[in-house]
């Protein structure tokens, strides 16, 4: 006698639903309802934070702009997410997501205006998703931009159980003629570095490889800081520099800005240099943060490899006129930034040289780093 059930055991007569395939429309609707207050809390002039429509609106005139250029950026968090997933640290990766986008906007002189996120997972766990999106909302508040929408995708079979991925999209504005392009950077400029909060969101494939190969106990106090668990030091969110830098940019005090992400100091600083300008960074001008020193020692990482993989304690670099450096340093300190004087701009081939007691490394046009001495 034939059965009316297939190999999955589903009774065909009952009819299939989307939930049978692993997608819960009700869970998605519940998440939208839960996160609506988070988005509303990020409201700013020019934006409303009502979720549920097909798109989000923003009015640049209501934000005070007369003739704005729009600047867009998108990014993700990378394999730092694996640390968050494996160790139930979902609350701050949303800040990382926002930071990686808004820090890329501010270096072009643009104020971040609005943000949208994309959250993809195999099975929607609203408790996890809400924690992640709460972090996104917190990042938006730190950056002064509105969370005006996003997308949640539940895709069974695409992700392992418990896994998820994030992407962020941000649009900013700068008045025409006030954008930072690097054309004002010139020999004689001083390089100021703003300290990072940790590894930020680059280099985590190497961090995770070291953790696996050396059997790090991430739930125990860090060797370099007995007051913190190692996982908490590694998951520290990326610092957002928008609010401290925007007033200086609008005052015309900054010639160029470089966000130190993948490629480190060696490969990011040349991106803001005009032809005929070469950045020289003094690696002995600041003390390597203990976390960075720990990573370098654990992996026996060459200094040049450190300089093009990690931020080495510097998350943002400013190129400024030498006679303005003290004023800028003081103003940034008032905003809570720790400022380092890390080098100068010299005449030469477009590129960057990092030199110190451990050697000299250079990345010239084409961004190929070489060990010089």
N, C-alpha and C positions, 0 to 999 in steps of 0.2 A: 504494500500500500504506500503511495507517495505522500511525503510530508509537504505541508505548505510553508515550511521554513527553509531558508537558504543555508549556506555553509556558516553564516554568521549567527544563525539561530533567530534571525528577525522574522517575525510573522508578516508575510507580504500582505496579507489581508488587512493588517492594521494600518498600513501606509507609512512611508518614511517621513521623517522630519529632519530639519537641519541639525537638531540636537543629536539625532542618531549618528550623524557624520562627525560629531565632535564640536560643533559650533553652537554656542548658546546666545541667541539674540537677546534673551532676557538679561543675561549677565552683562552684555554690552550696554544695554539701556540703563541698568542699575549703576554701572560705572560712570556713565555720562552724568547721571543725576548726582552721584557722590562727589564728582570732581568739579561740578559747576561752581560751588563756593570758592574753591581754590583758584579757578580762573578769574572769578569776580574780584578776588582780592588783589589781582595784578592790574586792575583797570587804571588807565592813565588818559590824559587828554588826547583825543583823536580816536580812541578805541572804546568799543563796548565789549564786554566779555560774555555775551550770551552764547552758549554752546548749543549745537543741535542743527544749525543751518547747513547749507551746502558750502558755505565759505564765510570768511570773516572780513569785515569792512574796517578800513582805517582812513581817517581824514587828516592829511598832513597839515592843512591850514589850521585845523583845530589844535594841532600840536605846536603851532607857532611858526611854521615854515612859510617863506614867501616864494622861493624858487629852488626847491630841493632837488638834489640828485639822490636817487634811491640806490642803495647798496645792499646786495643780498649775500648771504653766506649759509652754508649748510655743513653739518658734520655729524659724527657719532661719538661714542665713548670708547669703542674698541674693546679689546679683551679685558679691560678693567671690569667689564660686566661679569666676566666669569668669576672674579673674586667676590663680587657683590652677590651673585647667585649662589655660589658654593658656601658662603659664610653668612647668608641672610643679612646682608648690608645693603638694603634697597633704598634707604632714605636719602642718600646724597648723590647717587649717580645722575639724578636729574639735574642737579646743579652743574655737574661736569658737562652734561649735554648742552646746557645753555651757555656755559662759559666758553666752550670751544667755538661757538658761533659768535657771541657778542664780542669776545676779545679780538676776533678777526675783523669785526666791523669797526671797532674803535681805532684800530691802527690805521684805518683809512680816513679817520676824522669823523666817522658817522656815528650818530646817536642811535642805538637800537630802539626800534619803535614797537615791533610786534613779533611774536614767536609762535610757531606751530610745531607740534611734535608728532612722531610716528612711533607707535608702540606695537611690536609684532611678537606673537607668542603662539605656542602650539595649543595651549589651553588656558583660557583667561582665569587667573586667580585674582579676584578683585582686591583682596587684602594687599597683595604684592603690587598690583598696578596702581592702586591708590597711593601707596608709599612712594613709588617712583614718580608719579605725577605731582605729588606734593613737593618733591624735590625740584621738579621743573618749575613749579610755581614760585618756590623760594628763590631759585636762580633768576627768574624773571624780575622778582622784586629787587634783588640785589643789583640787577642791571638797569632797572627802571623801564622795562619794556612790558607790554601786555601779552598775556597768553590768550590768543583770540580763537584758537581752534586746534584741531589735531585729528589723528586717525588711530583707531585701535583695530588691529587685524588679528583675528584668531584663525590660525592655519594649522590644523592637525596634520601631522606627518612631515611638516617642514622643520619643526624644532623638537628637540628632545624634551622630555617631561621636565617642567620647571624652567626651561630656558626662555629667554626673550631677547629682543634686540631693540635698539633705539636709534632714531635719526631725528635731527632737529633742523629747523629752517627759520632763519631770522632775516628781517628786512629793517634796514636803518636808513637814515637820511642825513645829508649834510648840505648846507647852502652852497649853491653853485659858486665855485671859485675858492671855497674854503677847504676842499678835500686835501688830504695828505697823500702825496704821490711819491715822496722821496726826492723830488727835484730841488728842494731847499737844503738837503743834506750836503755838506761841503767839508773839505779838509779844514781842520781846526775845531770842528765840532767835538763836544764831549759826549761819551756814551754813559748813560745812567741806567742801572739795572734795578728793577723792582723785584723784590724777593718772591719766590714761589711759595706755595703752601705745602708742597710735596712733589711727588712725581707728576702731578697733574693728570693728563690722560694720554700720554705717549710713552712707549717703551715697555708696556705691560706684558708683551709676549716674552721679552727677556726676563722681566721680573718673575713671571710665572714659571719660566724654565729654571731659573735659579732656585725658586722655592721647591720645585719638584726634585731637582738633582741633589739638593743639599738637605732635603727633608725638614724645611723650616716648620716650626710649630707656630702657626699664625695666631692661635688662640692663647698664646703665652706672651708675657712682657717682652718687648723688643730688647735686644742686647744693647742697643744704643740709647734706649730710653725706658727705664724700668717702670715709669709711670703710665706707659701706654702699651696696649696689646699691639703686636706686630701688625695684625690685620687692620687695626684702626689707623695706624701710621700709613699703611699702603693705600687705604681707601679714602684718605683725606681728600675732599673735593677740590677741584681746580679753582684757584683764586680768580675772581672777576674784578677787572681793573677799571671798568667803565666810569663809575662815578668819581673816582679820584683823578682820572685823566681828562674827562670832558671839559672841565673849566679851563684847564691849561691849553687845550687845543683851541678852544674858542677865543682865548686871549692871544693866540698867535705865538705861544712860547715854545711850541714843539715843532721841530723840523721833520722828524721822522719817527716812526714807531715800528717795532718788530715784535710780533707775538712768538715766543719761543716754544714751538711745538715739535713735531717730528722733524728730525734733522738738527735739532739743538741749536746752539749758538752759531756753530760754523756755517750752517746752511740757511738759517732764517735771516740773519742780519744782512747778507748780501741782497736779499729780495727788495730792500728799501733804498739801495744805493744807486746813485746815478753813475754813469761812466766817469772814470777818473777818480773815484773815491774808494778807498780801501779801509775797512774797519780793523783796528788792532785792539784785541782784548787781552788784558793782563789777568791771567788766571790766578795770580797770587794776590790780587786786590781784594779778594774776599775769601772767607773760610768756607770750605765745602760743608754743606749741612750734613749732620750725622747720618741721616738716612741715605744720602747719596754716597757718603764714604763707606757705609755698610754695603751697599750694592756693589761698589767698585771693588772692595776687598773680597767679598764673597765670590764674585765672578772673575777676579783677577783681570778686570777690564782695563784695557789701555786708556790713558787719559784722552787720547784723540777719539777713541770710540765713545767715551763718556760725553765728549763735547758735541757729538753729532747724534746721540741717542737720547740723552736725558737733558733736562733744563739746567742741571747742576746748581740749582738754587736760585736761578734767575728766570722769572716767568715772562717778563716784558722788558724790552730795551728801548730807551729814548735816545735820539740824537738831538742835541740842543746846542745853542750858541754857548761858548765857554763862559762869557760874562753873565749869562743868565742861569748857569748851573746851580749856584748857591740858592738863588731865589726859588727855583723850581724844586730843589731838594727840600727846602723848608716848607713849601706849600704841600708837597706830597706827604711829608711827615705829619703835617696837621691833619691829613686825611687818613692817617693810620698806616701809610706805606713805609716799609723799610727800604731805603734807597742806597744803592751802592754805586760808587764811581768806578766803572769797570774798564774804561779805555777811551780811545780817541778815533777820529776819522783822519786818515792821512791821504796824501795824493798817491795814486798808484792804480794798478789794475783792479777793476771792480771785483770785490771779494772780501774775505774775512780771514784774519790770522789770529789764532789763540796761542799765546805763548806764556810760559811760566817756568818754574823750576823743574818741572817734569818733562819739558820739551816744548816744541813748537809745531803747531798743525795749521794748515792753511786750506781754505776752500776758495777757489777762484771761479771766474765765470764758467758756468757749466756745473758748478757745485760739486766737483769731485774733490774730496778731502785727501790731502797728502801729508805725510809726516816729514817735516823738514829737518828736524834735529832732535 
